[in-house]
Amino acid sequence: MNQIIQLPLSPIRLYDPSLEFDNETTFQNPDNRLSTSYDWENVNEVPYALPIPKVWMDGRPGLDFMLILAKPGDVSSIKADLYDSDDAFYASCHIDLWGLIAGSPASEIYRIWLNGLDGTGVEDGYYTVKIISDDVDETVMMESEPLLFADWFIDCIPFEFWNFENDFGIIWDNGDELFTSRAMVPIRMYDPSPEFEKEVYKNDPGTLTTLRSTMQRIFNFDSHPIPVHIAEFIQMGFACSELYLDRIKINSEDAPESELYKDTNLKYLTGKATFVDFNDNYYRERVQTEIEEETGINWNSSGYGGTVMVANVLTVNEDPTTAPRTAISDSVSFDDGETVIVKLLIVDAGSSDLPDIYINNVNSKKQMINWGLNTLSFRMTETGSFTVELSTDNNDVAVWTATLNVYKIT
């Protein structure tokens, strides 16, 4: 029997639509039911749709989450489809085998996302994601809570986190790419509450001399009413090593506190966000960020047959390749604190094998891409440079065009 296991630190909550509940005979496992199906006495069910931006400000996909397929092999594979508010098929999601979890047999962890043109082409509105067994019956194994797609959201800020090691049920780094868990959350962070420690020396006349002083910027935050599972997601996210709230790097030793909103399935959150760095490392940023394109970043060399390079457009025509091939871009320089965005539009012109992409000198790992528009973003923590490389194995078909653009948020 196959089982889909949802990951509490992945932003999209799933449930089994075939399960029916009554509170006398059903186990009270909160992961088994919709957040609006707590049908206990004196609990009012308030509907909620998770806000999903079509694309994040740094170009990453708005819909991006993980799940585990336990005991793989009972079905050949799974697929993920987006359905609209009329329960009609809307679009297919990308789904990649992200890693394996040890066992007998091993379980599979999948990453599901809408990237590039797929994500930005979604109309504003309400949707769900259905996880479907890719067999004759196409059984709906799991379905997401309601999702609200839009370009951006009022009274919400981005909450982003990942962990320095693979833990909490998620493979954050699979050796090829890193995963960041992201959600738009209705949190208000506006109440400053700075803290400092000061060591002073007091001489005989009573004069105070500062020996050492440390200061931290801390902001209190609170939330609008949110479903209990969103509150849990935010609280557990604070356990991870890397935290960003409203694109500001924060940290905390404590989880946010929560309180049930009377007689509902909703909660309030309150907590403290400690800025990791002081204020000279932050800049004011509008929601609609102006991104500067780096001109003159072109393709530099290619080992492919049938190569035509015109500035940032690379066309290759080798069917099949007779040896491993690589194309390399010009060097891209960056400064500490910058966000660099790499956009690669890759168009297949002949049933080609998808090439691999490497961003060398950043993490030197293969990045996950698909045909069409791909967007990769990196927060830089030092000054340096990198190149973009496309590579193909021996005997692969390479008949495609790749257009490269690089942008920076400084």
C-alpha positions, 0 to 999 in steps of 0.5 A, a space after each residue: 500500500 502506498 502512503 503519502 506522508 506530508 512534511 510539517 515543515 513543508 508549506 503546503 498541507 495535504 489531507 486524504 480526501 477519501 477519509 470520512 470522520 465522525 468524532 466517535 469512531 475516528 482516531 483524532 489525528 489532526 493530520 488526517 483532516 482539513 483544518 476546517 473540519 474540526 467539527 467538535 462542539 463549540 468550535 466554529 470552522 473558519 475557512 482559510 486559503 494559504 496565500 501563494 505568490 505566483 513568483 517570489 521577489 527573487 524569481 523562485 517559484 511561488 508554489 514549491 513544496 515536498 512530500 514523501 511517498 512511503 513504500 514506493 513500488 506499489 504504484 509506478 509513479 505519482 503526479 501533481 496537478 493544479 485544480 481550480 475552484 470549480 474542481 477542474 484541471 488547470 495545470 500540471 506541476 513539475 515533480 522531481 525525485 528529490 532523494 531517498 530515505 533509508 528503509 526496506 524498501 526506501 521511501 522517496 521524497 519528491 519536490 513539487 513546484 510551478 516554475 517560470 512561465 508556468 507559475 506566472 501564467 496562473 490566473 488570480 484565484 483559488 486552487 488546490 493541488 492533487 497528488 494522483 497515482 500515475 496509473 490507470 485509475 489515477 487515484 487521488 491520493 492526497 489533496 492540498 488545503 485551499 490555495 489563493 494565487 495572486 501577484 502579491 498580498 496585502 498584510 502578509 510578509 514572506 517567512 523563509 527558512 532552511 536548516 544547515 543539516 538534513 533534519 526534521 523530515 526534510 532533505 534540505 540539501 540533496 547534493 544538487 540543490 538546496 530547498 527553502 521552505 517559504 510562505 506568505 504569513 499575516 504577521 506584523 513586525 513593527 514594535 522595536 524592543 532593542 536589548 543591550 549588555 554593557 560592562 562599565 567601570 565605576 571609579 572612586 568619584 563615581 565616574 562610569 566608563 564603558 568597557 564593553 557594549 553589545 546591542 541587538 535589534 529585536 522586534 516584537 511581532 504578532 499575527 492576524 488569526 491563522 489556522 492551527 496548522 499554519 501557526 504550527 508551521 511558523 513555530 516549528 520553522 523557528 527551530 531551523 538554523 536559517 530564518 528570514 522574516 520579511 527578507 530580513 535574516 533573524 534568529 531566536 532561541 524561543 518559538 513564538 507563543 500561540 493562543 487559540 482564538 475563542 471557539 474557532 480553529 484559529 490562533 494568534 501568534 506573538 514572538 520576538 525577531 532578533 536581527 542577526 546583523 545590525 542595521 547597516 546590513 539592511 536596506 529599504 525595499 519596495 514590494 515590487 523590487 527594481 532589479 538591475 540587469 547585468 549587461 554583457 554577460 554572454 556565452 563564452 565558450 562551447 564544446 558542442 557540435 553545431 554551435 552558434 553563439 550570439 551574445 547571450 544566446 547559445 544554439 547547439 545542434 548535435 544528435 547525438 553527442 559523441 563525448 561529454 559536452 560543456 558550454 560556459 558563460 562569461 564570469 559574473 561578479 557579485 558583492 557580499 549581501 547581493 542577491 543574484 538572479 540567473 534566468 535561463 530560457 532553454 527551448 528544445 528543438 529536437 527531442 533533446 535530453 535536458 542538459 544539466 546546469 552548474 553555477 560554479 564557485 557559488 555552490 558548484 552543484 547541479 541545479 534543478 531545471 526544466 524546459 522553458 524559463 528557469 530562475 535560480 537565485 542566490 543570496 551572496 555572503 561574500 564577494 566573488 564571481 561565478 560562471 554558468 555551465 550547461 553540460 550534456 553526457 555522451 550520446 545525449 541529444 543536444 538540439 536546443 537554444 539557451 538564452 541567459 540573463 543575469 540580474 542583481 538586487 543590490 
